[in-house]
Amino acid sequence: MIKPRRAAHTTAQIFAAPLAIAIITALGLTTALLGDGLWDWMSWIALALPVAVAVGYWQLSARRAEPR
């Protein structure tokens, strides 16, 4: 039996997550310049997002590469 082909993704679907991460990172850089205290915590959280996403996908790819 032949598997049906997956529908192609639109440009908006392809770039939605990277654009969201870029906007959150830019907001994190902006909040780092605005003030101290709460602003610093918001910037740390926003700037940690790309690192967390990269580590998550790195671990996901390592699990998929393991022989079964």
PDB file of N, CA, C and O in Angstrom:
ATOM      1  N   MET A   1       0.836  -1.170   0.000  1.00  0.00           N
ATOM      2  CA  MET A   1       0.000   0.000   0.000  1.00  0.00           C
ATOM      3  C   MET A   1       0.886   1.239   0.000  1.00  0.00           C
ATOM      4  O   MET A   1       1.866   1.303   0.741  1.00  0.00           O
ATOM      5  N   ILE A   2       0.552   2.199  -0.808  1.00  0.00           N
ATOM      6  CA  ILE A   2       1.327   3.432  -0.929  1.00  0.00           C
ATOM      7  C   ILE A   2       0.810   4.449   0.080  1.00  0.00           C
ATOM      8  O   ILE A   2      -0.392   4.687   0.202  1.00  0.00           O
ATOM      9  N   LYS A   3       1.771   5.045   0.806  1.00  0.00           N
ATOM     10  CA  LYS A   3       1.390   6.067   1.778  1.00  0.00           C
ATOM     11  C   LYS A   3       1.082   7.368   1.052  1.00  0.00           C
ATOM     12  O   LYS A   3       1.779   7.733   0.106  1.00  0.00           O
ATOM     13  N   PRO A   4       0.049   8.064   1.486  1.00  0.00           N
ATOM     14  CA  PRO A   4      -0.230   9.368   0.862  1.00  0.00           C
ATOM     15  C   PRO A   4       0.848  10.373   1.239  1.00  0.00           C
ATOM     16  O   PRO A   4       1.401  10.319   2.338  1.00  0.00           O
ATOM     17  N   ARG A   5       1.143  11.283   0.327  1.00  0.00           N
ATOM     18  CA  ARG A   5       2.159  12.307   0.580  1.00  0.00           C
ATOM     19  C   ARG A   5       1.612  13.350   1.537  1.00  0.00           C
ATOM     20  O   ARG A   5       0.429  13.691   1.514  1.00  0.00           O
ATOM     21  N   ARG A   6       2.525  13.854   2.392  1.00  0.00           N
ATOM     22  CA  ARG A   6       2.153  14.944   3.295  1.00  0.00           C
ATOM     23  C   ARG A   6       1.959  16.224   2.510  1.00  0.00           C
ATOM     24  O   ARG A   6       2.670  16.490   1.541  1.00  0.00           O
ATOM     25  N   ALA A   7       1.010  16.993   2.931  1.00  0.00           N
ATOM     26  CA  ALA A   7       0.779  18.288   2.285  1.00  0.00           C
ATOM     27  C   ALA A   7       1.958  19.211   2.570  1.00  0.00           C
ATOM     28  O   ALA A   7       2.526  19.191   3.662  1.00  0.00           O
ATOM     29  N   ALA A   8       2.309  19.998   1.604  1.00  0.00           N
ATOM     30  CA  ALA A   8       3.412  20.941   1.772  1.00  0.00           C
ATOM     31  C   ALA A   8       2.998  22.038   2.740  1.00  0.00           C
ATOM     32  O   ALA A   8       1.832  22.429   2.792  1.00  0.00           O
ATOM     33  N   HIS A   9       3.955  22.524   3.498  1.00  0.00           N
ATOM     34  CA  HIS A   9       3.696  23.602   4.438  1.00  0.00           C
ATOM     35  C   HIS A   9       3.748  24.942   3.721  1.00  0.00           C
ATOM     36  O   HIS A   9       4.494  25.120   2.758  1.00  0.00           O
ATOM     37  N   THR A  10       2.952  25.869   4.199  1.00  0.00           N
ATOM     38  CA  THR A  10       2.986  27.213   3.629  1.00  0.00           C
ATOM     39  C   THR A  10       4.190  27.969   4.194  1.00  0.00           C
ATOM     40  O   THR A  10       4.811  27.538   5.165  1.00  0.00           O
ATOM     41  N   THR A  11       4.499  29.074   3.582  1.00  0.00           N
ATOM     42  CA  THR A  11       5.615  29.894   4.051  1.00  0.00           C
ATOM     43  C   THR A  11       5.366  30.389   5.469  1.00  0.00           C
ATOM     44  O   THR A  11       6.286  30.443   6.285  1.00  0.00           O
ATOM     45  N   ALA A  12       4.127  30.749   5.757  1.00  0.00           N
ATOM     46  CA  ALA A  12       3.800  31.225   7.108  1.00  0.00           C
ATOM     47  C   ALA A  12       4.010  30.122   8.135  1.00  0.00           C
ATOM     48  O   ALA A  12       4.490  30.394   9.235  1.00  0.00           O
ATOM     49  N   GLN A  13       3.661  28.888   7.803  1.00  0.00           N
ATOM     50  CA  GLN A  13       3.858  27.777   8.733  1.00  0.00           C
ATOM     51  C   GLN A  13       5.339  27.493   8.952  1.00  0.00           C
ATOM     52  O   GLN A  13       5.745  27.141  10.059  1.00  0.00           O
ATOM     53  N   ILE A  14       6.133  27.639   7.925  1.00  0.00           N
ATOM     54  CA  ILE A  14       7.564  27.354   8.028  1.00  0.00           C
ATOM     55  C   ILE A  14       8.269  28.388   8.902  1.00  0.00           C
ATOM     56  O   ILE A  14       9.127  28.033   9.710  1.00  0.00           O
ATOM     57  N   PHE A  15       7.917  29.655   8.747  1.00  0.00           N
ATOM     58  CA  PHE A  15       8.640  30.719   9.432  1.00  0.00           C
ATOM     59  C   PHE A  15       7.965  31.235  10.697  1.00  0.00           C
ATOM     60  O   PHE A  15       8.470  32.179  11.304  1.00  0.00           O
ATOM     61  N   ALA A  16       6.855  30.657  11.114  1.00  0.00           N
ATOM     62  CA  ALA A  16       6.131  31.154  12.293  1.00  0.00           C
ATOM     63  C   ALA A  16       6.956  30.993  13.570  1.00  0.00           C
ATOM     64  O   ALA A  16       7.106  31.955  14.323  1.00  0.00           O
ATOM     65  N   ALA A  17       7.486  29.816  13.826  1.00  0.00           N
ATOM     66  CA  ALA A  17       8.242  29.577  15.062  1.00  0.00           C
ATOM     67  C   ALA A  17       9.557  30.373  15.091  1.00  0.00           C
ATOM     68  O   ALA A  17       9.848  30.999  16.110  1.00  0.00           O
ATOM     69  N   PRO A  18      10.359  30.376  14.022  1.00  0.00           N
ATOM     70  CA  PRO A  18      11.580  31.193  14.069  1.00  0.00           C
ATOM     71  C   PRO A  18      11.288  32.689  14.225  1.00  0.00           C
ATOM     72  O   PRO A  18      12.042  33.400  14.890  1.00  0.00           O
ATOM     73  N   LEU A  19      10.211  33.165  13.623  1.00  0.00           N
ATOM     74  CA  LEU A  19       9.855  34.573  13.767  1.00  0.00           C
ATOM     75  C   LEU A  19       9.434  34.875  15.201  1.00  0.00           C
ATOM     76  O   LEU A  19       9.802  35.916  15.745  1.00  0.00           O
ATOM     77  N   ALA A  20       8.679  33.994  15.810  1.00  0.00           N
ATOM     78  CA  ALA A  20       8.267  34.191  17.203  1.00  0.00           C
ATOM     79  C   ALA A  20       9.480  34.205  18.131  1.00  0.00           C
ATOM     80  O   ALA A  20       9.561  35.033  19.038  1.00  0.00           O
ATOM     81  N   ILE A  21      10.421  33.289  17.904  1.00  0.00           N
ATOM     82  CA  ILE A  21      11.637  33.262  18.724  1.00  0.00           C
ATOM     83  C   ILE A  21      12.448  34.545  18.523  1.00  0.00           C
ATOM     84  O   ILE A  21      13.007  35.081  19.480  1.00  0.00           O
ATOM     85  N   ALA A  22      12.514  35.035  17.289  1.00  0.00           N
ATOM     86  CA  ALA A  22      13.258  36.272  17.017  1.00  0.00           C
ATOM     87  C   ALA A  22      12.611  37.468  17.695  1.00  0.00           C
ATOM     88  O   ALA A  22      13.313  38.321  18.238  1.00  0.00           O
ATOM     89  N   ILE A  23      11.297  37.545  17.675  1.00  0.00           N
ATOM     90  CA  ILE A  23      10.600  38.664  18.310  1.00  0.00           C
ATOM     91  C   ILE A  23      10.789  38.618  19.824  1.00  0.00           C
ATOM     92  O   ILE A  23      11.045  39.646  20.450  1.00  0.00           O
ATOM     93  N   ILE A  24      10.664  37.430  20.413  1.00  0.00           N
ATOM     94  CA  ILE A  24      10.851  37.303  21.864  1.00  0.00           C
ATOM     95  C   ILE A  24      12.286  37.651  22.255  1.00  0.00           C
ATOM     96  O   ILE A  24      12.507  38.288  23.285  1.00  0.00           O
ATOM     97  N   THR A  25      13.259  37.242  21.446  1.00  0.00           N
ATOM     98  CA  THR A  25      14.659  37.583  21.716  1.00  0.00           C
ATOM     99  C   THR A  25      14.885  39.094  21.623  1.00  0.00           C
ATOM    100  O   THR A  25      15.583  39.670  22.457  1.00  0.00           O
ATOM    101  N   ALA A  26      14.300  39.727  20.619  1.00  0.00           N
ATOM    102  CA  ALA A  26      14.439  41.183  20.489  1.00  0.00           C
ATOM    103  C   ALA A  26      13.796  41.896  21.677  1.00  0.00           C
ATOM    104  O   ALA A  26      14.336  42.884  22.173  1.00  0.00           O
ATOM    105  N   LEU A  27      12.653  41.405  22.131  1.00  0.00           N
ATOM    106  CA  LEU A  27      12.029  41.986  23.320  1.00  0.00           C
ATOM    107  C   LEU A  27      12.906  41.770  24.554  1.00  0.00           C
ATOM    108  O   LEU A  27      12.982  42.636  25.426  1.00  0.00           O
ATOM    109  N   GLY A  28      13.562  40.619  24.625  1.00  0.00           N
ATOM    110  CA  GLY A  28      14.475  40.358  25.740  1.00  0.00           C
ATOM    111  C   GLY A  28      15.658  41.306  25.744  1.00  0.00           C
ATOM    112  O   GLY A  28      16.074  41.778  26.803  1.00  0.00           O
ATOM    113  N   LEU A  29      16.202  41.588  24.577  1.00  0.00           N
ATOM    114  CA  LEU A  29      17.304  42.546  24.492  1.00  0.00           C
ATOM    115  C   LEU A  29      16.843  43.953  24.858  1.00  0.00           C
ATOM    116  O   LEU A  29      17.582  44.709  25.488  1.00  0.00           O
ATOM    117  N   THR A  30      15.627  44.300  24.464  1.00  0.00           N
ATOM    118  CA  THR A  30      15.081  45.615  24.794  1.00  0.00           C
ATOM    119  C   THR A  30      14.826  45.751  26.287  1.00  0.00           C
ATOM    120  O   THR A  30      15.156  46.777  26.882  1.00  0.00           O
ATOM    121  N   THR A  31      14.240  44.723  26.900  1.00  0.00           N
ATOM    122  CA  THR A  31      13.962  44.797  28.332  1.00  0.00           C
ATOM    123  C   THR A  31      15.248  44.839  29.151  1.00  0.00           C
ATOM    124  O   THR A  31      15.255  45.381  30.257  1.00  0.00           O
ATOM    125  N   ALA A  32      16.326  44.280  28.630  1.00  0.00           N
ATOM    126  CA  ALA A  32      17.600  44.340  29.341  1.00  0.00           C
ATOM    127  C   ALA A  32      18.115  45.777  29.429  1.00  0.00           C
ATOM    128  O   ALA A  32      18.839  46.130  30.360  1.00  0.00           O
ATOM    129  N   LEU A  33      17.741  46.589  28.463  1.00  0.00           N
ATOM    130  CA  LEU A  33      18.179  47.985  28.459  1.00  0.00           C
ATOM    131  C   LEU A  33      17.273  48.907  29.268  1.00  0.00           C
ATOM    132  O   LEU A  33      17.685  50.010  29.627  1.00  0.00           O
ATOM    133  N   LEU A  34      16.055  48.479  29.559  1.00  0.00           N
ATOM    134  CA  LEU A  34      15.071  49.374  30.162  1.00  0.00           C
ATOM    135  C   LEU A  34      15.246  49.612  31.653  1.00  0.00           C
ATOM    136  O   LEU A  34      14.997  50.718  32.132  1.00  0.00           O
ATOM    137  N   GLY A  35      15.663  48.612  32.383  1.00  0.00           N
ATOM    138  CA  GLY A  35      15.747  48.836  33.820  1.00  0.00           C
ATOM    139  C   GLY A  35      16.320  47.650  34.561  1.00  0.00           C
ATOM    140  O   GLY A  35      16.876  46.723  33.972  1.00  0.00           O
ATOM    141  N   ASP A  36      16.168  47.708  35.871  1.00  0.00           N
ATOM    142  CA  ASP A  36      16.702  46.659  36.731  1.00  0.00           C
ATOM    143  C   ASP A  36      15.551  45.902  37.390  1.00  0.00           C
ATOM    144  O   ASP A  36      14.379  46.236  37.218  1.00  0.00           O
ATOM    145  N   GLY A  37      15.921  44.883  38.141  1.00  0.00           N
ATOM    146  CA  GLY A  37      14.918  44.129  38.892  1.00  0.00           C
ATOM    147  C   GLY A  37      14.102  43.220  37.999  1.00  0.00           C
ATOM    148  O   GLY A  37      14.635  42.283  37.403  1.00  0.00           O
ATOM    149  N   LEU A  38      12.806  43.491  37.903  1.00  0.00           N
ATOM    150  CA  LEU A  38      11.899  42.669  37.108  1.00  0.00           C
ATOM    151  C   LEU A  38      12.295  42.655  35.635  1.00  0.00           C
ATOM    152  O   LEU A  38      12.186  41.626  34.968  1.00  0.00           O
ATOM    153  N   TRP A  39      12.751  43.792  35.131  1.00  0.00           N
ATOM    154  CA  TRP A  39      13.170  43.878  33.727  1.00  0.00           C
ATOM    155  C   TRP A  39      14.320  42.909  33.438  1.00  0.00           C
ATOM    156  O   TRP A  39      14.353  42.262  32.391  1.00  0.00           O
ATOM    157  N   ASP A  40      15.253  42.820  34.375  1.00  0.00           N
ATOM    158  CA  ASP A  40      16.374  41.894  34.185  1.00  0.00           C
ATOM    159  C   ASP A  40      15.888  40.448  34.127  1.00  0.00           C
ATOM    160  O   ASP A  40      16.358  39.667  33.300  1.00  0.00           O
ATOM    161  N   TRP A  41      14.954  40.092  34.996  1.00  0.00           N
ATOM    162  CA  TRP A  41      14.426  38.723  34.993  1.00  0.00           C
ATOM    163  C   TRP A  41      13.687  38.420  33.697  1.00  0.00           C
ATOM    164  O   TRP A  41      13.817  37.325  33.150  1.00  0.00           O
ATOM    165  N   MET A  42      12.918  39.375  33.206  1.00  0.00           N
ATOM    166  CA  MET A  42      12.198  39.167  31.945  1.00  0.00           C
ATOM    167  C   MET A  42      13.177  38.997  30.788  1.00  0.00           C
ATOM    168  O   MET A  42      12.957  38.173  29.900  1.00  0.00           O
ATOM    169  N   SER A  43      14.250  39.773  30.799  1.00  0.00           N
ATOM    170  CA  SER A  43      15.225  39.644  29.711  1.00  0.00           C
ATOM    171  C   SER A  43      15.957  38.313  29.772  1.00  0.00           C
ATOM    172  O   SER A  43      16.213  37.710  28.730  1.00  0.00           O
ATOM    173  N   TRP A  44      16.301  37.839  30.966  1.00  0.00           N
ATOM    174  CA  TRP A  44      16.971  36.549  31.092  1.00  0.00           C
ATOM    175  C   TRP A  44      16.083  35.425  30.573  1.00  0.00           C
ATOM    176  O   TRP A  44      16.553  34.532  29.868  1.00  0.00           O
ATOM    177  N   ILE A  45      14.818  35.469  30.919  1.00  0.00           N
ATOM    178  CA  ILE A  45      13.881  34.437  30.465  1.00  0.00           C
ATOM    179  C   ILE A  45      13.743  34.481  28.945  1.00  0.00           C
ATOM    180  O   ILE A  45      13.783  33.444  28.282  1.00  0.00           O
ATOM    181  N   ALA A  46      13.581  35.679  28.399  1.00  0.00           N
ATOM    182  CA  ALA A  46      13.416  35.814  26.956  1.00  0.00           C
ATOM    183  C   ALA A  46      14.673  35.389  26.200  1.00  0.00           C
ATOM    184  O   ALA A  46      14.581  34.773  25.138  1.00  0.00           O
ATOM    185  N   LEU A  47      15.845  35.714  26.744  1.00  0.00           N
ATOM    186  CA  LEU A  47      17.094  35.368  26.059  1.00  0.00           C
ATOM    187  C   LEU A  47      17.478  33.902  26.257  1.00  0.00           C
ATOM    188  O   LEU A  47      18.314  33.381  25.518  1.00  0.00           O
ATOM    189  N   ALA A  48      16.888  33.238  27.234  1.00  0.00           N
ATOM    190  CA  ALA A  48      17.141  31.808  27.429  1.00  0.00           C
ATOM    191  C   ALA A  48      16.291  30.949  26.494  1.00  0.00           C
ATOM    192  O   ALA A  48      16.593  29.772  26.294  1.00  0.00           O
ATOM    193  N   LEU A  49      15.239  31.520  25.921  1.00  0.00           N
ATOM    194  CA  LEU A  49      14.354  30.754  25.050  1.00  0.00           C
ATOM    195  C   LEU A  49      15.076  30.115  23.858  1.00  0.00           C
ATOM    196  O   LEU A  49      14.902  28.916  23.640  1.00  0.00           O
ATOM    197  N   PRO A  50      15.875  30.849  23.079  1.00  0.00           N
ATOM    198  CA  PRO A  50      16.544  30.201  21.941  1.00  0.00           C
ATOM    199  C   PRO A  50      17.492  29.083  22.374  1.00  0.00           C
ATOM    200  O   PRO A  50      17.625  28.074  21.682  1.00  0.00           O
ATOM    201  N   VAL A  51      18.141  29.261  23.506  1.00  0.00           N
ATOM    202  CA  VAL A  51      19.039  28.218  24.019  1.00  0.00           C
ATOM    203  C   VAL A  51      18.233  26.985  24.401  1.00  0.00           C
ATOM    204  O   VAL A  51      18.628  25.864  24.081  1.00  0.00           O
ATOM    205  N   ALA A  52      17.114  27.178  25.079  1.00  0.00           N
ATOM    206  CA  ALA A  52      16.273  26.059  25.494  1.00  0.00           C
ATOM    207  C   ALA A  52      15.707  25.305  24.283  1.00  0.00           C
ATOM    208  O   ALA A  52      15.652  24.076  24.285  1.00  0.00           O
ATOM    209  N   VAL A  53      15.296  26.036  23.269  1.00  0.00           N
ATOM    210  CA  VAL A  53      14.770  25.399  22.059  1.00  0.00           C
ATOM    211  C   VAL A  53      15.870  24.597  21.364  1.00  0.00           C
ATOM    212  O   VAL A  53      15.626  23.472  20.929  1.00  0.00           O
ATOM    213  N   ALA A  54      17.068  25.155  21.255  1.00  0.00           N
ATOM    214  CA  ALA A  54      18.174  24.455  20.609  1.00  0.00           C
ATOM    215  C   ALA A  54      18.545  23.180  21.369  1.00  0.00           C
ATOM    216  O   ALA A  54      18.763  22.135  20.757  1.00  0.00           O
ATOM    217  N   VAL A  55      18.616  23.261  22.698  1.00  0.00           N
ATOM    218  CA  VAL A  55      18.947  22.075  23.500  1.00  0.00           C
ATOM    219  C   VAL A  55      17.852  21.024  23.372  1.00  0.00           C
ATOM    220  O   VAL A  55      18.144  19.832  23.272  1.00  0.00           O
ATOM    221  N   GLY A  56      16.604  21.454  23.374  1.00  0.00           N
ATOM    222  CA  GLY A  56      15.493  20.512  23.222  1.00  0.00           C
ATOM    223  C   GLY A  56      15.542  19.765  21.901  1.00  0.00           C
ATOM    224  O   GLY A  56      15.371  18.546  21.876  1.00  0.00           O
ATOM    225  N   TYR A  57      15.772  20.469  20.809  1.00  0.00           N
ATOM    226  CA  TYR A  57      15.856  19.807  19.512  1.00  0.00           C
ATOM    227  C   TYR A  57      17.113  18.963  19.379  1.00  0.00           C
ATOM    228  O   TYR A  57      17.104  17.949  18.682  1.00  0.00           O
ATOM    229  N   TRP A  58      18.188  19.365  20.032  1.00  0.00           N
ATOM    230  CA  TRP A  58      19.417  18.587  20.021  1.00  0.00           C
ATOM    231  C   TRP A  58      19.177  17.239  20.701  1.00  0.00           C
ATOM    232  O   TRP A  58      19.589  16.201  20.184  1.00  0.00           O
ATOM    233  N   GLN A  59      18.512  17.254  21.855  1.00  0.00           N
ATOM    234  CA  GLN A  59      18.219  16.010  22.562  1.00  0.00           C
ATOM    235  C   GLN A  59      17.224  15.162  21.776  1.00  0.00           C
ATOM    236  O   GLN A  59      17.341  13.936  21.755  1.00  0.00           O
ATOM    237  N   LEU A  60      16.255  15.791  21.135  1.00  0.00           N
ATOM    238  CA  LEU A  60      15.284  15.060  20.337  1.00  0.00           C
ATOM    239  C   LEU A  60      15.966  14.343  19.171  1.00  0.00           C
ATOM    240  O   LEU A  60      15.646  13.191  18.880  1.00  0.00           O
ATOM    241  N   SER A  61      16.897  15.016  18.509  1.00  0.00           N
ATOM    242  CA  SER A  61      17.591  14.384  17.387  1.00  0.00           C
ATOM    243  C   SER A  61      18.511  13.271  17.868  1.00  0.00           C
ATOM    244  O   SER A  61      18.700  12.280  17.162  1.00  0.00           O
ATOM    245  N   ALA A  62      19.093  13.420  19.070  1.00  0.00           N
ATOM    246  CA  ALA A  62      19.952  12.368  19.612  1.00  0.00           C
ATOM    247  C   ALA A  62      19.134  11.114  19.924  1.00  0.00           C
ATOM    248  O   ALA A  62      19.604   9.995  19.717  1.00  0.00           O
ATOM    249  N   ARG A  63      17.916  11.302  20.417  1.00  0.00           N
ATOM    250  CA  ARG A  63      17.049  10.141  20.705  1.00  0.00           C
ATOM    251  C   ARG A  63      16.644   9.432  19.435  1.00  0.00           C
ATOM    252  O   ARG A  63      16.576   8.204  19.403  1.00  0.00           O
ATOM    253  N   ARG A  64      16.376  10.183  18.397  1.00  0.00           N
ATOM    254  CA  ARG A  64      15.957   9.562  17.119  1.00  0.00           C
ATOM    255  C   ARG A  64      17.122   8.833  16.453  1.00  0.00           C
ATOM    256  O   ARG A  64      16.903   7.887  15.696  1.00  0.00           O
ATOM    257  N   ALA A  65      18.352   9.256  16.722  1.00  0.00           N
ATOM    258  CA  ALA A  65      19.522   8.650  16.075  1.00  0.00           C
ATOM    259  C   ALA A  65      19.953   7.354  16.762  1.00  0.00           C
ATOM    260  O   ALA A  65      20.727   6.584  16.194  1.00  0.00           O
ATOM    261  N   GLU A  66      19.466   7.108  17.969  1.00  0.00           N
ATOM    262  CA  GLU A  66      19.860   5.885  18.694  1.00  0.00           C
ATOM    263  C   GLU A  66      19.318   4.660  17.973  1.00  0.00           C
ATOM    264  O   GLU A  66      18.177   4.657  17.511  1.00  0.00           O
ATOM    265  N   PRO A  67      20.151   3.606  17.877  1.00  0.00           N
ATOM    266  CA  PRO A  67      19.646   2.380  17.255  1.00  0.00           C
ATOM    267  C   PRO A  67      18.599   1.722  18.149  1.00  0.00           C
ATOM    268  O   PRO A  67      18.670   1.806  19.375  1.00  0.00           O
ATOM    269  N   ARG A  68      17.647   1.081  17.530  1.00  0.00           N
ATOM    270  CA  ARG A  68      16.573   0.442  18.292  1.00  0.00           C
ATOM    271  C   ARG A  68      16.801  -1.021  18.432  1.00  0.00           C
ATOM    272  O   ARG A  68      15.992  -1.716  19.046  1.00  0.00           O
TER     273      ARG A  68
END
